[in-house]
Amino acid sequence: MRHEQPCKLYRPSDDRFVAGTTCDLSDGGVMVRLNQHLPIVPGETVRVGMGPRRSDGFLQVRDMIEADVLRSVSFDGHTTLALRYRRSEPLRGDGLRLAFTGTWRGSSR
């Protein structure tokens, strides 16, 4: 489902947070457009989280959802990522809503 909302991506490989916007959201993953070029490759593991307002960007890493990068396309100073959540079951309904308000706990990291 097409859904635009402020989000934040955490990349553990360089301990970096990057702001972005969701483009598409589903119970199994999300497409994110980052506000800058980020050299990231399919297969990397990242964490993603979002809140209703840009000021909700103060999510802790433990509150973000772990996801695998499926696709990465950089163009015109931005990077768009297709991410698949690393959960045994897809998020649905209230679980999906809670995951993106910082109240859902993903993996134990």
N, C-alpha and C positions, 0 to 999 in steps of 0.2 A: 504494500500500500504506500502510495506517495505520501511522505510525511517530512516536513521541514521543521527542524527544531535545533537550537544550539546544543552542541555536544563537546565532549573533551575526549581525546585519545591519549593513552599512556603507552609509551614504547619502552619496555623494560631493557632492551638491549643497549640503550644509551640514557636510560633514566630521564626521559623527556616527556613533557606534556605538550600537546598541540591542540589548539581550538579548531572547531569545525562546525559543520551543519549536516544533519542527516538529510538524505535525499529520498530514501526509500526504507521502509521498516517492515519486518515480518517477524513471525514467531521464531524463525530459525537464524536470522541474521539481520544485518543493516548495511546500507550503502552510505558512506560518509564522504563529504567533500571538505578537505582540510584547507585552511586559509593560507597555506604556504606549500612550497615544494618540499616533499619529504621522500628521500630515496629509500623506499621500503619494498620488499619483494614478497611475492606469494609464498606462503609457508611460515612466515613470521607469526608469532603470537603477540597480541596486543591486548589492552583493556580499553573498553569504551563505556562512557556514561553520559547521561544527559539529564537536564532539568528543564522546567518550563521557561526559565529566564536565563539569560547569559550570566547573571550574577550567581546562578546555582552552580557555576563552574568550580566551586570549592569542594568537589567530591574527593574523597580519599581513595587511594588505589584499591583498598579492600572493598569499597562500595561499587566498584566498576565491574563490568562483565568481561570475562576473558573470552577472546575471539581469535580465530585464525584468519589471516589475510588470504583471500582467494584470488583477488585481482587488484592491481595497482596501476593507475594511469595518471601521469603528470602532464599538465598542459597549462601554459599561460600563468605560471607561478602558483598553481594549485595542484593538489593531488587528490584523486578520488579513489576510495578503497571499497571493495566488496568484502564484507566480513561475515564469517559464520561463527555463531556462538559456540563455545566449547562446553556444552552441557549435554548430558545423556538424553534429556528430553527437551523439546523446544519450549520456549516461554509462550504462554497464552494468557489472554484476558488480564486479570489482576496481576498475575506474575510478571507479565510484560510491563505493565504500568509501574509496578513497584520497582522493577529493575532499573528503570530510568528516572527514578526520583531519589535514588541513593539509599533506599531503605531495604533493598534486597541484598543478601550476602551471597556472592558467587562462590568460587573455590576458597579454600582455607588460606591462601596466600595473602 
